[in-house]
Amino acid sequence: MPPMSDLRHGLIRLRAPLPPDIDRKLGYCGDARLVLFFCESWHDAVGWDDGRSHGFGRAGLDAFMQTIVPMADFYQVDLYGGTAMATQVLLFDRLTHESFFAPRAQAELLIAVCRQFLAEAGSTPVAGTNSENYASARQGHFV
């Protein structure tokens, strides 16, 4: 497993919070704690990946363009793949509601490492919403 400092390298933490339900607005319906979102070059769908499954959908495109793209522009992050797969993504922590822009490979690795850690600890990677879960996540926060 890579050192945690290696996993944090390249992440840009968003200072302004995203809406807590941004994952649903972007079309994600799963229960994983960490999800990455991206928009491919054709700009007609938002993609997501939670380390277990992935998908695309048009329903979240307006939320992506109105909420995520202006923040990406502010941080000078290119979330579009041009003619290739997007190399930068939005990484969203559904438990703490923290958001990051990250290189795609970095976000995928972070999701995999966190899922492995939770599996080894006997915990489930399901996001919680109550204050006890939030407090415990903050004490042992991964980033």
Secondary structure as GFF3:
##gff-version 3
##sequence-region A 1 143
A	DSSP	alpha_helix	4	8	.	.	.	ID=ss1
A	DSSP	beta_strand	12	13	.	.	.	ID=ss2
A	DSSP	alpha_helix	22	25	.	.	.	ID=ss3
A	DSSP	beta_strand	34	39	.	.	.	ID=ss4
A	DSSP	beta_strand	46	49	.	.	.	ID=ss5
A	DSSP	beta_strand	54	57	.	.	.	ID=ss6
A	DSSP	alpha_helix	61	63	.	.	.	ID=ss7
A	DSSP	pi_helix	64	68	.	.	.	ID=ss8
A	DSSP	alpha_helix	69	74	.	.	.	ID=ss9
A	DSSP	beta_strand	88	93	.	.	.	ID=ss10
A	DSSP	beta_strand	99	103	.	.	.	ID=ss11
A	DSSP	alpha_helix	104	120	.	.	.	ID=ss12
A	DSSP	alpha_helix	131	139	.	.	.	ID=ss13
###
